C-alpha cells in the first residue's frame, strides 16, 4: 500500500483532534486522537506502525481535515 488518508476532525467537547481511517477491504481501520497537531502526528504514526506489518505499512500517511481549522491569535 502506497498511501492512506486519515480523516481528522476537532472534538469541540475535549478540544482534541480525532483521526480515523477505514480499510477499503473491510478489514477494520484505525482511530486515534491527539491533544494538538504535533501529538496527533505522533499518535497516527504509532497507530499505523502497530496496525500494519513492517513491509505492508504505507509509505505515506495523509491527513485530511474534515473542516478547516481556525487558528486564534491573541
Residue pairs with C-beta under 8 A, 6 or more apart in sequence:
1 52
1 56
1 57
1 58
1 59
2 58
2 59
2 60
3 58
3 59
3 60
3 61
3 62
4 21
4 48
4 58
4 60
4 61
4 62
5 21
5 61
5 62
5 63
5 64
6 19
6 20
6 21
6 30
6 44
6 61
6 62
6 63
6 64
7 19
7 20
7 21
7 64
7 66
8 17
8 18
8 19
8 40
8 63
8 64
8 65
8 66
9 17
9 18
9 65
9 66
9 67
10 16
10 17
10 18
10 67
10 69
11 17
11 18
11 33
14 33
15 35
16 33
16 34
16 35
17 33
17 34
17 35
17 36
17 37
17 40
18 31
18 32
18 33
19 30
19 31
19 32
19 33
19 34
19 40
19 43
19 44
19 63
20 29
20 30
20 31
20 32
21 29
21 30
21 31
22 28
22 29
23 29
28 51
30 44
30 47
30 48
30 51
32 40
32 43
32 44
32 46
32 47
33 40
33 43
34 40
34 41
34 42
34 43
34 44
40 63
41 63
44 61
44 63
45 61
48 57
48 58
48 61
49 57
52 58
